[in-house]
Amino acid sequence: EAGVVQSPRYKIIEKKQPVAFWCNPISGHNTLYWYLQNLGQGPELLIRYENEEAVDDSQLPKDRFSAERLKGVDSTLKIQPAELGDSAVYLCASSFGLGGELFFGEGSRLTVL
Amino acid sequence: GQNIDQPTEMTATEGAIVQINCTYQTSGFNGLFWYQQHAGEAPTFLSYNVLDGLEEKGRFSSFLSRSKGYSYLLLKELQMKDSASYLCAVRSPSGGSYIPTFGRGTSLIVHP
């Protein structure tokens, strides 16, 4: 069974440029999470989806970050414009229902110059 | 608010036993996870505790005391490949659901 797939694995951009990350969760997992992880820190939740509905997006900086999960499967996280402080690893995870363990993708490492 | 505390770094010798502690203060509790994360890789699930007591799974065991807001991960017969970051995550209520909140992780270095 395929795991959580994320792309791109690495992205280097200049500040003020836009960037987008894509996530394909495990088949059948209706809950999808986007986390941000800085070096030496634990993952911090940005947004959680239950099927197509975005819930728990209080930590998402809505002035520059947006996310969508069309048809309740794949999800995209966008940053526009990117700032230097956005350099981090963006992790996508999925779970079956609210009680299941989280399965993580390998992450997308963003470097903003 | 949520507060999850674990040591930043630990070192141990190959073949030894190491205990990684996690203390938490959260508004509500619905389980505690331990994840392992090797450098540059995704976190992978190790264990889940929702009731008090010890859960054993091979070389790894996890303990929970809800009254004390305390958990530990016990790693036996350490191997070099166990060098990784170990993340404690507490699931607590949020907006009608339950969200895992992660600690900053404990970097374990296993040396020969």
Interface residues (C-beta under 8 A of the other chain):
Chain A: V4 Y35 G40 Q41 G42 P43 E44 L45 R48 E50 V55 D56 L91 L98 G99 E101 L102 F103 F104 G105 E106 G107
Chain B: I4 T8 G31 F33 Y35 E41 A42 P43 T44 F45 Y48 L87 A89 S94 G95 S97 Y98 I99 P100 T101 F102 G103 R104 G105 S107
